Amino acid sequence: QVQLVESGGGLVQAGGSLRLACATSGRAVSRYAMGWFRQAPGKERDFVAAVSRSGVNSDCADSVKGRFTISRDNVKNALYLQMNKLTPEDTAVYYCAAALGSPYSENAYYAALREYDYWGQGTQVTVSS
């Protein structure tokens, strides 16, 4: 198993930036594809970004492309989400997640919630206008 703890959330003005971090413990994070999801009040949890176990491949939701960047450090057992040009529509609780995935696909990443096996508790991001 792996435990996930997010940090870096907070209150920021529109146009500002935040960097979220996800610290992991337990099994090495290199065993997992990783992702970020977010959930706004009254809405479903949505895909934000994902990265493969190797870190070679990644993808972001269309709504954040060009503004958010996902990265990982398998030595530090950490996952990051750099968020730039934030808007009030980015306000949500952000969750880090880990997916075992296929053992034969170290370059695969996953956008679907059902692919993920472990979740953090989330960190609140609030963007004021």
Phi, psi and omega per residue, in radians:
Q1 nan 2.851 3.082
V2 -2.356 2.467 3.077
Q3 -1.874 2.467 -3.050
L4 -2.173 2.317 3.111
V5 -2.332 2.054 -3.141
E6 -1.540 2.679 3.056
S7 -2.682 2.927 3.055
G8 1.794 -0.092 3.110
G9 -1.243 3.023 3.125
G10 2.825 -2.902 3.140
L11 -1.799 2.268 -3.121
V12 -2.491 2.632 3.090
Q13 -1.378 2.701 3.081
A14 -0.965 2.393 -3.081
G15 1.622 -0.200 -3.121
G16 -1.456 -3.052 -3.081
S17 -2.308 2.670 2.991
L18 -2.501 2.671 3.034
R19 -2.152 1.999 3.089
L20 -1.549 2.550 3.067
A21 -2.222 2.605 3.077
C22 -2.242 1.930 3.097
A23 -1.570 2.411 -3.110
T24 -2.087 2.680 3.055
S25 -2.541 2.863 -3.047
G26 1.701 -2.269 3.129
R27 -1.198 2.638 -3.100
A28 -1.037 2.375 -3.089
V29 -1.144 -0.353 3.122
S30 -1.106 -0.235 3.108
R31 -1.398 -0.159 -2.973
Y32 -2.175 2.447 2.786
A33 -1.285 2.560 -3.029
M34 -2.185 2.714 3.135
G35 -2.643 2.840 2.994
W36 -2.062 2.388 3.058
F37 -2.277 2.869 3.086
R38 -2.501 2.679 -3.134
Q39 -2.422 2.035 3.065
A40 -1.540 2.755 -3.125
P41 -0.962 2.260 3.095
G42 1.334 0.116 -3.116
K43 -2.124 2.903 3.115
E44 -1.329 2.833 3.069
R45 -1.344 2.207 -3.031
D46 -2.030 2.626 3.059
F47 -1.160 2.395 3.053
V48 -2.000 -0.961 -3.090
A49 -2.814 2.716 3.130
A50 -2.560 2.703 -3.141
V51 -2.481 2.537 -3.111
S52 -1.291 2.933 3.123
R53 -1.005 -0.692 -3.097
S54 -1.328 -0.360 -3.057
G55 1.487 -0.048 -3.088
V56 -1.263 -0.721 -3.076
N57 -1.959 2.521 3.098
S58 -2.719 2.907 3.114
D59 -2.735 2.737 3.099
C60 -2.272 2.750 3.012
A61 -1.119 2.626 -3.121
D62 -1.006 -0.596 -3.074
S63 -1.170 -0.310 -3.103
V64 -2.084 -0.029 -3.125
K65 -1.061 2.387 -3.104
G66 1.504 -0.183 3.141
R67 -2.083 -0.642 -3.092
F68 -1.898 2.538 3.089
T69 -2.350 2.216 3.083
I70 -1.700 2.490 3.075
S71 -2.625 2.870 -3.140
R72 -2.485 2.699 3.079
D73 -2.273 1.747 -3.069
N74 -1.262 -0.293 3.067
V75 -1.327 -0.747 3.123
K76 -1.510 -0.035 -3.110
N77 0.957 0.900 -3.059
A78 -2.412 2.713 3.078
L79 -2.215 2.537 -3.101
Y80 -2.310 2.740 2.999
L81 -2.424 1.894 3.055
Q82 -1.526 2.135 -3.081
M83 -2.068 2.061 3.139
N84 -2.056 2.828 3.093
K85 0.889 0.864 -3.096
L86 -1.178 2.553 3.096
T87 -2.183 2.835 3.092
P88 -0.984 -0.475 3.122
E89 -1.198 -0.224 3.078
D90 -1.486 -0.072 3.127
T91 -1.104 2.167 -3.088
A92 -3.118 2.982 2.898
V93 -1.542 2.269 -3.098
Y94 -1.826 2.290 -3.090
Y95 -2.049 2.434 2.994
C96 -1.667 2.499 -3.121
A97 -2.499 2.673 -3.128
A98 -2.208 2.380 -3.114
A99 -2.148 2.226 3.068
L100 -1.159 -0.764 3.107
G101 1.070 -2.840 3.136
S102 -1.417 2.353 3.105
P103 -1.189 -0.197 -3.095
Y104 -1.740 0.038 -3.032
S105 -2.229 1.313 -3.130
E106 -1.252 -0.208 3.139
N107 -1.812 0.169 3.138
A108 -1.546 2.533 2.999
Y109 -2.254 2.866 -2.971
Y110 -2.329 2.337 3.114
A111 -1.783 -0.231 -3.063
A112 -1.591 2.365 3.129
L113 -0.980 -0.656 -3.029
R114 -1.154 -0.274 -3.135
E115 -1.380 -0.242 -2.997
Y116 -1.669 2.416 -3.036
D117 -1.797 -0.469 -3.069
Y118 -2.345 2.542 -3.081
W119 -2.370 2.559 2.977
G120 -1.479 -3.129 -3.104
Q121 -1.491 -0.258 3.089
G122 1.704 2.713 3.058
T123 -2.368 2.360 -3.049
Q124 -1.410 2.302 2.999
V125 -2.092 2.158 3.135
T126 -2.174 2.172 -3.129
V127 -1.978 2.091 -3.127
S128 -1.636 2.605 -3.113
S129 -1.552 nan nan
